[in-house]
Amino acid sequence: MPARCFLVSGRVQGVHFRAATSAQARQLGLTGHARNLADGRVEVVAEGSAAALAQLAAWLSHGPPAARVDHVLEQEIEATGRVGFEECQANAIAGVRRR
């Protein structure tokens, strides 16, 4: 199954971007996570059908109404077989603590 990592920059933190992205990804049947990065971007990792990933990429280019998306960097990554889609706290993915 295809997987992508998206790095979204602009006014994407503090505007419910992660929550809206998680809802959109779940609606598209994708698995993965969305999390804030220390540099102000949001990282979105998603796995699923190519069509659903393309729809998510299109949605990420504008995001929720309060967001301002300046740029979306998209990279193909190896699928991990994730289950569900998580809205993660910064530096916390799938129960892994980072220091």
Backbone torsions as a table, in degrees:
resi	resn	phi	psi	omega
1	MET	NA	137.9	-179.2
2	PRO	-66.8	152.9	176.9
3	ALA	-142.7	147.0	-179.4
4	ARG	-138.1	149.7	169.7
5	CYS	-114.5	127.1	178.0
6	PHE	-114.8	133.2	172.3
7	LEU	-113.4	116.2	-172.8
8	VAL	-108.7	125.0	-179.9
9	SER	-117.7	158.9	-177.0
10	GLY	129.9	-149.9	174.1
11	ARG	-91.5	85.7	-172.7
12	VAL	-124.0	1.4	175.2
13	GLN	-115.8	141.4	-178.9
14	GLY	80.2	13.7	-179.3
15	VAL	-127.8	21.4	179.3
16	HIS	64.7	29.5	-178.8
17	PHE	-65.4	-44.9	-178.9
18	ARG	-63.1	-44.5	-178.7
19	ALA	-64.0	-44.2	-179.9
20	ALA	-67.0	-38.1	178.3
21	THR	-65.2	-42.9	179.0
22	SER	-61.3	-43.4	178.9
23	ALA	-64.0	-43.2	179.2
24	GLN	-63.1	-44.5	-179.1
25	ALA	-63.6	-42.7	178.3
26	ARG	-62.8	-42.1	178.7
27	GLN	-60.6	-33.1	179.6
28	LEU	-85.2	-2.9	179.4
29	GLY	78.5	23.9	-179.9
30	LEU	-92.6	157.5	173.0
31	THR	-117.5	160.3	178.5
32	GLY	141.9	-144.1	-179.3
33	HIS	-156.0	162.6	170.2
34	ALA	-131.6	133.2	179.7
35	ARG	-148.6	150.1	175.1
36	ASN	-75.1	143.9	173.7
37	LEU	-107.4	154.7	-177.9
38	ALA	-61.0	-25.2	-177.8
39	ASP	-85.8	6.7	176.7
40	GLY	97.0	-8.5	178.1
41	ARG	-86.5	169.3	171.2
42	VAL	-116.4	131.8	175.9
43	GLU	-98.5	129.4	176.5
44	VAL	-123.6	120.8	175.0
45	VAL	-112.5	125.6	-175.6
46	ALA	-138.5	144.6	176.6
47	GLU	-128.8	142.9	177.7
48	GLY	159.7	-159.9	-178.5
49	SER	-69.1	154.0	178.6
50	ALA	-59.8	-39.1	-179.5
51	ALA	-64.9	-43.2	179.4
52	ALA	-66.6	-39.1	177.7
53	LEU	-64.4	-38.0	177.7
54	ALA	-65.2	-39.5	177.6
55	GLN	-65.5	-41.2	177.6
56	LEU	-64.0	-43.3	179.0
57	ALA	-58.3	-43.0	178.8
58	ALA	-63.6	-41.6	179.5
59	TRP	-66.1	-41.2	-179.3
60	LEU	-62.2	-23.8	-178.7
61	SER	-67.2	-15.6	175.6
62	HIS	-129.7	-29.6	178.0
63	GLY	65.1	-162.4	-179.0
64	PRO	-72.8	166.8	-174.2
65	PRO	-54.9	-37.4	-176.6
66	ALA	-79.1	-10.1	-177.3
67	ALA	-84.4	159.0	168.8
68	ARG	-130.7	108.3	-178.5
69	VAL	-92.8	122.4	178.5
70	ASP	-94.2	-35.1	-175.0
71	HIS	-159.8	143.5	173.9
72	VAL	-126.4	118.0	175.1
73	LEU	-96.7	126.3	-177.6
74	GLU	-118.5	133.2	179.9
75	GLN	-136.2	134.9	174.5
76	GLU	-73.5	135.2	178.7
77	ILE	-130.9	171.3	178.2
78	GLU	-80.0	133.3	178.3
79	ALA	-68.9	146.2	-179.6
80	THR	-116.3	-3.9	-179.1
81	GLY	76.0	30.8	178.9
82	ARG	-56.0	157.1	175.5
83	VAL	-120.2	128.3	178.3
84	GLY	79.0	174.7	176.9
85	PHE	-127.9	124.3	-174.3
86	GLU	-108.2	143.1	167.5
87	GLU	-98.7	102.8	-172.0
88	CYS	-92.2	150.7	167.7
89	GLN	-71.4	156.6	179.0
90	ALA	-52.7	133.9	176.2
91	ASN	63.3	21.5	176.8
92	ALA	-130.8	110.0	179.9
93	ILE	-127.6	128.6	173.9
94	ALA	47.6	43.6	175.3
95	GLY	77.4	8.3	179.3
96	VAL	-93.0	125.6	178.4
97	ARG	-90.4	138.0	176.8
98	ARG	-118.0	144.4	-179.3
99	ARG	-108.4	NA	NA
